[in-house]
């Protein structure tokens, strides 16, 4: 039986963008299932001690820029370090991603396009028309998904994903969870790959 990886992320996360394609390559190489779980990153931070972008020490903000440049080179990407529409209120985009998954579509093509739209093309993911257009471009029913994203059931699923993340001690985006073991950050994809290759038992924080 195929293994499953829970994929916790927020559309506002540059690290989710940087890691998305390498993660999907690992997923396909190992033929594992993915449960897409967009989350409220601000709520995860509030519960686990993380600081929102605007409250971080300047030294941390400067180091973040260094890391973005390093990973831009490492992954062979071309993106803006300071995109026009970032930071932004991500709930609408996150809930749109919830709706895509909930409708039974493969979220991967939409996520690739949406992440690139934000970081490479400076499009506004807080704008309903932008989300609809990006979905339509991937042959998804954009207007229908937008309507679904605004439903209370989708909001409840988004909140459930966030609660699940907090319960399992996810502390940031992206996080990949295999057999209860959390791999936080796109720079942990190689470790996830190793765990899938070896089939080892999950490591525990109480060991």
C-alpha positions as CSV (number, residue, x, y, z in Angstrom):
1,X,0.0,0.0,0.0
2,X,1.3,3.4,-1.0
3,X,2.5,5.7,1.8
4,X,1.0,9.1,2.4
5,X,2.6,12.5,3.1
6,X,0.6,15.3,4.7
7,X,1.6,18.6,3.1
8,X,1.1,21.6,5.3
9,X,1.7,25.0,3.6
10,X,0.4,28.5,3.1
11,X,0.3,30.3,-0.2
12,X,2.2,33.3,1.2
13,X,5.2,31.2,2.1
14,X,8.3,31.7,-0.2
15,X,9.7,28.5,1.1
16,X,6.6,26.6,0.0
17,X,7.1,28.1,-3.4
18,X,10.8,27.3,-3.5
19,X,10.2,23.7,-2.3
20,X,7.1,22.8,-4.2
21,X,8.5,21.3,-7.4
22,X,11.4,19.4,-5.7
23,X,8.8,18.0,-3.2
24,X,6.6,16.9,-6.1
25,X,9.6,15.2,-7.7
26,X,10.2,13.2,-4.5
27,X,6.5,12.3,-4.3
28,X,6.4,11.0,-7.8
29,X,9.7,9.1,-7.6
30,X,8.4,7.2,-4.6
31,X,4.8,7.0,-5.8
32,X,3.4,8.3,-2.5
33,X,0.0,9.9,-1.9
34,X,-0.2,13.5,-0.8
35,X,-2.8,15.1,1.4
36,X,-2.8,18.8,0.7
37,X,-3.4,20.8,3.9
38,X,-3.3,24.6,3.4
39,X,-3.0,26.3,6.8
40,X,-3.3,29.7,8.5
41,X,0.4,30.4,9.1
42,X,-0.4,33.3,11.4
43,X,-2.4,31.0,13.7
44,X,0.3,28.3,13.7
45,X,2.9,31.0,14.6
46,X,0.6,32.3,17.4
47,X,0.3,28.8,18.9
48,X,3.9,27.7,18.5
49,X,6.0,30.8,19.2
50,X,6.7,31.9,15.7
51,X,6.8,35.6,14.9
52,X,5.0,37.2,11.9
53,X,7.1,38.9,9.3
54,X,6.6,42.4,10.6
55,X,7.7,41.6,14.2
56,X,11.0,39.8,13.4
57,X,14.3,41.3,14.4
58,X,16.0,43.2,11.5
59,X,18.9,40.7,11.7
60,X,16.5,37.9,11.0
61,X,14.9,39.8,8.1
62,X,18.3,40.5,6.6
63,X,19.3,36.8,6.9
64,X,16.1,35.8,5.2
65,X,17.1,37.8,2.2
66,X,20.4,36.0,2.1
67,X,18.7,32.6,2.2
68,X,16.3,33.6,-0.5
69,X,19.2,34.5,-2.8
70,X,21.0,31.3,-2.0
71,X,18.0,29.1,-2.6
72,X,17.1,31.0,-5.8
73,X,20.5,30.0,-7.1
74,X,20.3,26.5,-5.8
75,X,16.9,25.8,-7.4
76,X,17.6,27.6,-10.6
77,X,14.7,30.0,-10.1
78,X,14.1,33.5,-11.1
79,X,11.9,35.4,-8.6
80,X,11.6,38.8,-7.0
81,X,13.0,39.1,-3.5
82,X,10.4,41.8,-2.8
83,X,7.4,41.0,-5.0
84,X,4.8,43.8,-5.4
85,X,1.9,41.9,-3.7
86,X,3.8,40.4,-0.7
87,X,3.1,40.2,2.2
88,X,-0.6,39.8,1.7
89,X,-3.6,38.4,3.6
90,X,-3.3,34.8,2.5
91,X,-6.6,33.2,3.7
92,X,-8.4,33.7,0.4
93,X,-5.6,32.0,-1.6
94,X,-5.2,29.3,1.0
95,X,-8.9,28.5,1.0
96,X,-8.9,28.5,-2.8
97,X,-6.2,25.8,-2.6
98,X,-8.4,23.9,0.0
99,X,-11.3,24.1,-2.5
100,X,-9.1,22.7,-5.3
101,X,-8.2,19.7,-3.3
102,X,-11.6,19.3,-1.8
103,X,-13.2,19.2,-5.3
104,X,-11.0,16.2,-6.2
105,X,-8.6,18.0,-8.5
106,X,-4.9,17.5,-8.5
107,X,-3.7,20.8,-6.8
108,X,-0.1,20.5,-8.1
109,X,-0.7,22.4,-11.5
110,X,-2.6,25.2,-9.8
111,X,0.0,25.6,-7.0
112,X,2.9,25.7,-9.5
113,X,1.1,28.4,-11.5
114,X,-0.1,30.4,-8.4
115,X,3.3,30.4,-6.7
116,X,5.0,31.5,-9.9
117,X,2.4,34.2,-10.4
118,X,3.1,35.7,-7.0
119,X,6.9,35.4,-6.9
120,X,7.9,35.6,-10.5
121,X,5.1,37.6,-12.2
122,X,4.1,39.9,-9.3
123,X,0.4,39.0,-9.5
124,X,-1.9,39.5,-6.5
125,X,-3.1,36.3,-4.9
126,X,-5.4,38.2,-2.6
127,X,-7.5,39.1,-5.6
128,X,-10.4,36.9,-6.5
129,X,-10.1,37.6,-10.2
130,X,-6.5,36.6,-10.2
131,X,-7.2,33.3,-8.4
132,X,-10.0,32.5,-10.8
133,X,-7.9,33.3,-13.9
134,X,-5.0,31.2,-12.6
135,X,-7.3,28.2,-12.1
136,X,-8.9,28.7,-15.5
137,X,-5.5,28.6,-17.1
138,X,-5.0,25.1,-15.7
139,X,-8.4,24.0,-17.1
140,X,-10.0,24.1,-13.6
141,X,-13.5,25.7,-13.0
142,X,-12.2,28.9,-11.5
143,X,-15.6,30.6,-10.8
144,X,-17.0,27.4,-9.2
145,X,-13.8,27.0,-7.1
146,X,-14.0,30.6,-5.9
147,X,-17.5,30.1,-4.8
148,X,-16.5,26.9,-3.0
149,X,-13.6,28.7,-1.3
150,X,-16.0,31.2,0.2
151,X,-18.3,28.6,1.7
152,X,-18.4,27.9,5.5
153,X,-17.5,24.3,4.9
154,X,-14.2,25.3,3.2
155,X,-13.5,27.7,6.0
156,X,-14.1,24.9,8.5
157,X,-11.7,22.6,6.6
158,X,-9.0,25.3,6.6
159,X,-9.4,25.7,10.3
160,X,-9.3,21.9,10.8
161,X,-6.1,21.8,8.8
162,X,-4.6,24.4,11.0
163,X,-5.7,22.7,14.1
164,X,-4.2,19.4,12.8
165,X,-0.9,21.2,12.1
166,X,-0.7,22.6,15.6
167,X,-1.7,19.3,17.2
168,X,1.1,17.5,15.3
169,X,3.6,20.3,16.1
170,X,4.0,21.7,12.7
171,X,5.8,25.1,13.2
172,X,6.0,26.6,9.8
173,X,5.5,26.3,6.0
174,X,6.1,24.1,4.3
175,X,6.0,21.0,6.5
176,X,5.9,17.5,5.2
177,X,4.6,14.8,7.6
178,X,5.4,11.1,7.1
179,X,4.1,8.6,9.6
180,X,3.7,11.3,12.2
181,X,7.3,12.6,11.7
182,X,7.4,16.3,10.8
183,X,10.0,17.6,8.2
184,X,9.8,21.4,8.5
185,X,11.2,23.5,5.6
186,X,11.9,22.9,2.0
187,X,15.6,22.4,3.0
188,X,14.4,19.1,4.6
189,X,13.2,17.5,1.4
190,X,16.3,15.4,1.1
191,X,15.7,14.0,4.6
192,X,12.2,13.2,3.6
193,X,13.5,11.5,0.5
194,X,15.9,9.5,2.6
195,X,13.2,8.4,4.9
196,X,11.0,7.2,2.0
197,X,13.9,5.4,0.4
198,X,14.9,3.6,3.6
199,X,11.5,2.8,4.9
200,X,12.8,3.4,8.4
201,X,10.5,3.8,11.4
202,X,9.7,7.5,12.2
203,X,11.9,9.3,14.6
204,X,10.3,10.6,17.7
205,X,10.9,13.8,19.7
206,X,10.6,11.9,23.0
207,X,13.3,9.4,22.1
